[in-house]
Amino acid sequence: MSHAHAIFPNFQAARGGFNRSPTLFIGPSRYGTLEVIAIVTPPADVHIFQVMALRESTRKSVDYEEGDQS
């Protein structure tokens, strides 16, 4: 998450039990590009609930292109 190439706050509607929308982080790993979806509550609370290879559906939903550094 600290080396994300792109961060998308309010990625989806809030999920059950949380009053905040999740944030999507897209970034590199040793095995390809990852998507990490987490609920971030400042100053230091992070609840990660998904880490996996970047899916094509996620890539398209946020219009992410490999090499983006936004």
N, C-alpha and C positions, 0 to 999 in steps of 0.2 A: 504494500500500500504506500510505503514511503517513496517508492520509485515508479509510481503510476505515470503512464503517458497521458492518461485522460481521466478526469473525475467528473461524474455526473450526479450532482445533488438532486434530491427529489426524483429519483429514477422511476419509482413506481408508487402506487398508493400505499399508505401505511398498512402494515400487516397486523394481524391479531395480536393483541397484547402490547402493542407499541403505539405511541401517539405521534411518532415521527416517520417520515417517508425514508426509505433506504437510499443509500448512496452507492453508486456503481463506480468501482475503480477498475481501470483496464491497464495492464502493464506486463512487463516481461518476466519470464521465469527461465529456468534452465531447459524447460521442455516446451516452450512456445509461449504464446500470449494467454494470460489468465484474465478471467473476470472475477472480481471479488465484490460481493454485495453485503453491506453492513449498515446497521443503525448506528449513527454517530451522535452522541450526546455530549456536547462540550461541558467541561473542559477536557475530560479524559476517558469517558466511557464509550467503549466500542463493542458492539455485539455483532460478530461476523456469523452469518448463517449460510453463506454459499461461497465456495471457491472451486472453480473448475476451468477447463480450457474454454477460451472465448468461443461462444456459439455463434454461428452465422446469424441466427435470429436476433441475438443481442447486438451484434455488430451493425446490422441493418436498422434496428430500432433507434439507435443513437447516432447513426450515420458516421461510424468510426472507420477511418482508413488506417491501415498499418503505416506506422511512421509518424502519425499525428502526435504532437506533444502539447496538447491543450490543457 
